[in-house]
């Protein structure tokens, strides 16, 4: 078991969600893990456990861990661009 997953916290139940909502939740959970422990901390199984999705569901949405990491980079750049546009 991953040392960063709190064993006392209940695992979220799996639930239906739109593809857009699932992708956002995956990205948010991956970003949190990245910020907490760096790239080696971004593990699909643990992300799935945290948000109530299976490892295969994450692969369905992103294709691979590398594609998820690329989506994280893209999301970070898009967020930065939005923030800069707001300030200008």
C-alpha positions in Angstrom: 0.0 0.0 0.0 1.2 3.5 -0.8 2.4 5.3 2.3 0.7 8.5 1.1 -2.8 7.0 1.2 -4.3 7.4 4.7 -5.4 3.9 5.8 -8.0 5.4 8.2 -9.7 7.4 5.4 -12.5 5.6 3.7 -11.9 4.8 0.0 -14.4 6.8 -2.1 -17.1 4.6 -3.6 -17.1 4.3 -7.4 -19.7 6.3 -9.0 -20.8 7.3 -12.5 -19.4 10.5 -13.8 -19.1 12.2 -17.2 -15.8 11.8 -19.1 -15.0 15.5 -18.5 -15.6 15.2 -14.7 -13.6 12.0 -14.5 -10.7 13.6 -16.4 -10.8 16.6 -14.1 -10.8 14.5 -11.0 -7.9 12.4 -12.2 -5.9 15.5 -13.1 -6.6 17.1 -9.8 -5.6 14.0 -7.8 -2.5 13.5 -10.0 -1.6 17.2 -9.4 -2.0 16.8 -5.7 0.3 13.7 -5.7 2.8 15.5 -7.9 3.0 18.4 -5.5 3.3 16.2 -2.5 6.0 13.8 -3.7 7.2 14.6 -7.2 6.7 12.6 -10.4 7.5 9.3 -8.8 4.5 9.8 -6.5 2.0 10.0 -9.5 0.8 6.4 -9.5 -2.3 5.4 -11.4 -3.4 2.8 -8.9 -3.2 5.1 -5.9 -4.9 7.9 -7.8 -7.7 5.5 -8.6 -8.0 4.5 -5.0 -8.2 8.1 -3.9 -11.0 9.1 -6.3 -12.9 5.8 -6.6 -11.8 4.9 -10.2 -10.1 1.7 -11.4 -6.6 1.8 -12.8 -8.1 0.7 -16.2 -10.5 3.6 -16.1 -7.7 6.1 -15.7 -6.0 4.4 -18.7 -9.2 4.7 -20.6 -9.2 8.4 -20.2 -5.5 9.1 -20.7 -4.0 6.0 -22.4 -0.9 5.8 -20.3 0.9 7.3 -17.3 3.0 9.3 -19.7 -0.1 10.7 -21.4 -1.4 11.7 -18.0 1.8 13.4 -17.1 1.7 15.3 -20.4 -1.9 16.3 -19.6 -0.7 17.6 -16.3 1.9 19.7 -18.0 -0.6 21.0 -20.5 -3.2 21.8 -17.7 -0.5 23.7 -15.7 0.5 25.8 -18.8 -3.2 26.5 -19.6 -3.9 27.5 -16.0 -0.9 29.8 -16.1 -2.0 31.4 -19.4 -5.5 32.0 -18.0 -4.0 33.6 -14.9 -1.8 35.9 -16.9 -4.6 36.9 -19.2 -6.8 37.9 -16.2 -4.0 40.1 -14.9 -3.4 41.9 -18.2 
